[in-house]
Amino acid sequence: MEFESNAQFAEKLDAEDPLATFRERFIIPTLNGEPVVYLVGNSLGLQPKTAQKAMDTELDRWATKGVAGHFDTVRPWVEYHKAPGAAMARLIGAREAEVVVMNTLTVNLHFLMISFYQPTPKRHKILVEDHAFPSDHFAVESQIAQRGLDPASSMVTVAPRRGEETLRTADILAAIEAHGPELALVLLPGVQYYTGQVLPMA
């Protein structure tokens, strides 16, 4: 199939998309009574039409069972993490025992850095993308400051070149090379939240 940059071709692809029916499963926000094009999946995606009923079910269980809901025979809360973990394992090609869905990204970044950011007087820098999600920057700055260091000298950022939107692999590698002897951690996303750039990481 040869790509065409026109509305008719886009509509044809939409009509042939095997996932097109999934759109009907979500509530699309409106502006002046018209559905909007919603691309904010990184922060808060569209609400599934089943979400309110699912939440009401769990709130009813909480109201009627209290703490016993942790061990209920139907979806016990004590094992809530297993179902999304199994689905996520299939999605990313990992074993179920290797995946758990928990917390928020920021909380998990703190856990990651508490474990893996072990600065020394020589190796104390963290390399992070300049346009990382703001809470990612705050987490990095917090971890650096917690170790008694100054984010101004211990946080290194890499940014797209002037007039460009995405990071160049060569620039990332150059920053790693330039700060290599002082780097304690390189913290980069698989997919950049703002541009959608997929970084070429094995």
C-alpha positions in Angstrom: 0.0 0.0 0.0 1.4 3.4 -1.0 0.9 6.2 1.5 -1.2 9.2 0.4 -1.4 12.5 2.4 -5.1 13.3 1.9 -8.3 13.0 4.0 -9.8 10.3 1.8 -6.8 8.0 2.3 -6.9 8.6 6.1 -10.6 7.8 6.2 -10.0 4.6 4.2 -7.4 3.5 6.7 -9.7 4.4 9.6 -12.4 2.3 8.0 -10.0 -0.7 7.6 -8.5 -0.4 11.1 -9.3 -3.6 13.1 -9.1 -1.6 16.4 -11.5 1.1 15.2 -14.4 -0.3 17.3 -12.4 0.3 20.5 -13.3 3.9 20.2 -16.8 3.1 21.1 -15.6 1.8 24.5 -14.6 5.3 25.7 -16.3 8.5 26.6 -15.0 11.2 24.2 -14.8 14.8 25.8 -16.7 17.5 23.9 -16.1 21.2 23.2 -19.1 23.3 22.3 -21.0 20.0 21.9 -18.6 18.5 19.4 -16.3 15.5 20.2 -12.6 16.6 20.5 -9.5 14.9 19.2 -8.0 13.6 22.4 -4.3 12.8 22.4 -3.4 13.2 26.1 -2.9 9.5 26.9 0.3 10.0 28.9 -1.4 12.0 31.8 -5.1 10.9 31.8 -6.5 8.8 29.0 -10.1 8.6 28.0 -12.5 7.2 30.5 -13.8 3.8 29.6 -17.6 3.6 29.6 -17.3 0.7 32.1 -15.2 2.6 34.6 -18.0 4.1 36.7 -19.8 0.8 37.1 -16.5 -0.9 38.0 -15.8 1.8 40.6 -19.3 1.7 42.0 -19.0 -2.1 42.4 -15.8 -1.8 44.4 -17.3 1.1 46.5 -20.3 -1.1 47.3 -18.0 -3.9 48.3 -16.2 -1.5 50.6 -19.4 -0.3 52.1 -20.9 -3.8 52.7 -17.7 -5.8 53.5 -15.2 -3.3 54.8 -11.8 -4.9 55.3 -13.1 -8.3 54.4 -13.0 -7.1 50.8 -9.3 -7.8 50.8 -10.1 -11.5 50.9 -13.4 -11.7 49.1 -13.9 -14.6 46.7 -14.6 -12.2 43.8 -11.5 -10.0 42.9 -9.9 -9.9 46.4 -8.2 -6.6 46.9 -5.1 -8.3 48.4 -4.3 -9.6 44.9 -5.4 -6.6 42.9 -1.9 -6.3 41.4 -1.9 -9.7 39.7 -4.4 -9.1 37.0 -2.9 -6.0 35.4 0.6 -7.5 35.9 -0.4 -10.6 33.8 -1.8 -8.4 31.0 1.3 -6.1 31.1 3.6 -9.1 30.9 1.9 -10.2 27.7 2.1 -6.7 26.3 5.8 -6.2 26.9 6.9 -9.8 26.3 8.0 -10.6 29.9 7.2 -13.3 32.3 4.4 -12.7 34.8 6.8 -13.1 37.7 8.9 -10.2 36.3 6.1 -7.6 36.1 4.1 -5.9 38.8 1.9 -2.8 38.2 2.2 -0.5 41.2 2.1 3.1 42.3 2.6 6.1 40.0 5.6 6.6 37.7 7.0 9.2 40.0 6.9 6.9 43.0 8.5 4.1 41.0 11.2 6.5 39.8 12.0 7.2 43.5 12.2 3.5 44.2 14.4 3.0 41.2 16.8 5.8 42.2 16.9 4.8 45.9 18.2 1.4 44.7 20.4 2.3 41.7 21.6 5.9 42.3 24.6 5.4 44.6 26.7 8.5 44.0 30.3 8.8 45.0 32.5 12.0 45.1 33.6 11.2 41.5 30.5 9.6 40.1 27.5 11.7 41.2 25.7 12.9 38.0 22.3 11.8 36.6 21.7 12.3 32.9 18.1 13.0 32.1 16.3 14.4 29.0 15.7 18.2 29.2 12.0 17.9 28.4 11.2 15.0 30.7 7.8 15.0 32.5 8.1 17.7 35.2 7.7 15.2 38.0 10.6 13.2 36.6 12.8 16.2 37.0 11.5 16.9 40.5 12.3 13.2 41.4 15.8 13.5 40.1 16.5 16.8 41.8 15.0 15.4 45.1 17.2 12.3 45.0 20.3 14.3 44.3 19.5 16.8 47.1 18.7 13.9 49.5 22.3 12.7 49.0 23.6 16.2 50.0 24.5 17.1 46.4 23.5 20.1 44.2 21.2 19.4 41.3 22.8 22.3 39.4 26.0 20.4 39.2 24.8 16.8 39.5 21.9 16.8 37.0 22.9 16.7 33.3 20.2 17.3 30.6 20.2 16.5 27.0 17.8 18.4 24.6 16.8 18.4 21.0 18.9 20.7 18.8 17.6 24.2 18.1 14.6 24.0 15.7 14.2 20.3 16.2 11.6 18.4 18.3 13.2 15.1 19.0 16.5 13.9 20.6 19.3 12.7 18.4 20.9 9.5 19.4 24.3 11.0 18.6 23.7 13.8 21.0 22.7 11.4 23.8 25.8 9.3 23.2 27.9 12.5 23.1 26.5 13.6 26.5 27.3 10.2 28.0 30.8 10.3 26.6 31.4 13.8 27.9 30.2 13.1 31.4 31.0 9.4 31.5 33.5 9.4 34.3 31.1 11.4 36.5 27.9 9.7 35.6 26.2 7.5 38.2 22.9 7.0 36.4 21.4 7.6 32.9 17.6 8.0 33.2 15.8 8.0 29.8 12.3 7.0 28.7 11.5 4.2 26.2 8.9 6.6 24.7 9.2 10.4 25.2 5.8 11.5 26.7 5.6 14.8 24.8 6.7 14.0 21.3 6.1 10.2 21.2 9.7 9.6 20.1 10.7 6.0 20.6 14.4 5.9 21.8 16.4 3.1 20.1 17.1 1.1 23.2 17.7 -2.7 23.1 
